[in-house]
């Protein structure tokens, strides 16, 4: 009991996402002796690489979860942001890292969708093995209250009234918010102009100012601004409503068939990582995810549990590859 209390008190608080490109979580002292089973992982400092800028949904979830994991395992965990190249810089770094479980990639399903849009120096199936999704993050269709658009029907009507004039944001080319917007646009049958940004905070800012007409924003980022009335939530992209915004319909309910799109954030490691280490990382991550304090934080942001076994997650990633390619071709944005 004293040892567990000491480990918990030694864990560092997570630094604000915008304060640094990396955050250290966990004890700064020497490793604590562990049982024989626990020695599989971690045996040294763990590095979590996020291939996007601070403040994105992909960045926020691991900061919440791995503070608890660090306390549980008694080891330092560093979260490092490596944005650039549509995620390629951070992803490639993990693909080439030593396969010992101490370098982990936390990515969204942009891991799968980005290669459908542009040529990437990695293969989501051949280069990685899954650990588990950290959660399903609803994407919420937001507009500025000053746009005089109150419903999805209003938005589609405005877009069709001036073909090609409406614009929409995406946090990067080939990301889930980008493909969600394309799927919605194709399903609703209107033309528009994509305005890409480096991250969700920048994209959301442009919607708030009215310079961008709409954006499918991760709910984790949009929620504070929805509560403050700075943006209006028209719909969510999930196939069912989110408990965080129960009054907001899905795009399907709003009258746009075949427009739903799930956005997950999950963990993968280099392909050759031993299975016992994969199993250990999975177990400790799930333990952290299901800690009551972590569950409460994630729930307030609308993040829905999506725990999978490693082989299940691998199968999902493989299944999503052809789906992303088909959607990219339909939208005319497939890699040449």
Secondary structure as the mmCIF struct_conf table of DSSP 4:
data_model
#
loop_
_struct_conf.conf_type_id
_struct_conf.id
_struct_conf.beg_label_comp_id
_struct_conf.beg_label_asym_id
_struct_conf.beg_label_seq_id
_struct_conf.end_label_comp_id
_struct_conf.end_label_asym_id
_struct_conf.end_label_seq_id
HELX_RH_AL_P HELX_RH_AL_P1 UNK A 2 UNK A 10
BEND BEND1 UNK A 11 UNK A 11
HELX_LH_PP_P HELX_LH_PP_P1 UNK A 12 UNK A 16
TURN_TY1_P TURN_TY1_P1 UNK A 17 UNK A 19
BEND BEND2 UNK A 21 UNK A 21
STRN STRN1 UNK A 22 UNK A 25
BEND BEND3 UNK A 26 UNK A 26
BEND BEND4 UNK A 29 UNK A 29
HELX_LH_PP_P HELX_LH_PP_P2 UNK A 30 UNK A 33
TURN_TY1_P TURN_TY1_P2 UNK A 36 UNK A 36
HELX_RH_3T_P HELX_RH_3T_P1 UNK A 37 UNK A 40
BEND BEND5 UNK A 41 UNK A 41
BEND BEND6 UNK A 43 UNK A 44
STRN STRN2 UNK A 46 UNK A 50
BEND BEND7 UNK A 51 UNK A 52
TURN_TY1_P TURN_TY1_P3 UNK A 54 UNK A 55
BEND BEND8 UNK A 56 UNK A 56
HELX_RH_AL_P HELX_RH_AL_P2 UNK A 57 UNK A 73
TURN_TY1_P TURN_TY1_P4 UNK A 74 UNK A 74
STRN STRN3 UNK A 77 UNK A 81
HELX_RH_3T_P HELX_RH_3T_P2 UNK A 85 UNK A 87
HELX_RH_AL_P HELX_RH_AL_P3 UNK A 88 UNK A 95
TURN_TY1_P TURN_TY1_P5 UNK A 96 UNK A 96
BEND BEND9 UNK A 97 UNK A 97
BEND BEND10 UNK A 99 UNK A 102
STRN STRN4 UNK A 103 UNK A 108
TURN_TY1_P TURN_TY1_P6 UNK A 109 UNK A 109
HELX_RH_AL_P HELX_RH_AL_P4 UNK A 110 UNK A 117
BEND BEND11 UNK A 118 UNK A 118
BEND BEND12 UNK A 121 UNK A 122
TURN_TY1_P TURN_TY1_P7 UNK A 124 UNK A 126
BEND BEND13 UNK A 127 UNK A 127
STRN STRN5 UNK A 128 UNK A 137
STRN STRN6 UNK A 139 UNK A 143
HELX_RH_3T_P HELX_RH_3T_P3 UNK A 145 UNK A 147
BEND BEND14 UNK A 151 UNK A 151
HELX_RH_AL_P HELX_RH_AL_P5 UNK A 152 UNK A 161
TURN_TY1_P TURN_TY1_P8 UNK A 162 UNK A 165
STRN STRN7 UNK A 167 UNK A 170
BEND BEND15 UNK A 171 UNK A 172
TURN_TY1_P TURN_TY1_P9 UNK A 173 UNK A 174
BEND BEND16 UNK A 175 UNK A 175
HELX_RH_AL_P HELX_RH_AL_P6 UNK A 176 UNK A 188
TURN_TY1_P TURN_TY1_P10 UNK A 189 UNK A 189
STRN STRN8 UNK A 193 UNK A 196
BEND BEND17 UNK A 198 UNK A 199
HELX_RH_AL_P HELX_RH_AL_P7 UNK A 200 UNK A 209
TURN_TY1_P TURN_TY1_P11 UNK A 210 UNK A 210
BEND BEND18 UNK A 211 UNK A 212
STRN STRN9 UNK A 214 UNK A 218
HELX_RH_AL_P HELX_RH_AL_P8 UNK A 219 UNK A 227
TURN_TY1_P TURN_TY1_P12 UNK A 228 UNK A 229
BEND BEND19 UNK A 230 UNK A 231
STRN STRN10 UNK A 232 UNK A 236
BEND BEND20 UNK A 237 UNK A 240
HELX_RH_3T_P HELX_RH_3T_P4 UNK A 243 UNK A 245
TURN_TY1_P TURN_TY1_P13 UNK A 246 UNK A 247
BEND BEND21 UNK A 248 UNK A 248
HELX_LH_PP_P HELX_LH_PP_P3 UNK A 249 UNK A 249
STRN STRN11 UNK A 250 UNK A 250
TURN_TY1_P TURN_TY1_P14 UNK A 251 UNK A 255
TURN_TY1_P TURN_TY1_P15 UNK A 257 UNK A 258
STRN STRN12 UNK A 264 UNK A 270
TURN_TY1_P TURN_TY1_P16 UNK A 271 UNK A 272
HELX_RH_AL_P HELX_RH_AL_P9 UNK A 275 UNK A 289
TURN_TY1_P TURN_TY1_P17 UNK A 290 UNK A 290
BEND BEND22 UNK A 291 UNK A 291
HELX_RH_AL_P HELX_RH_AL_P10 UNK A 292 UNK A 300
TURN_TY1_P TURN_TY1_P18 UNK A 301 UNK A 302
STRN STRN13 UNK A 303 UNK A 304
HELX_LH_PP_P HELX_LH_PP_P4 UNK A 305 UNK A 305
HELX_RH_AL_P HELX_RH_AL_P11 UNK A 310 UNK A 330
TURN_TY1_P TURN_TY1_P19 UNK A 331 UNK A 332
#
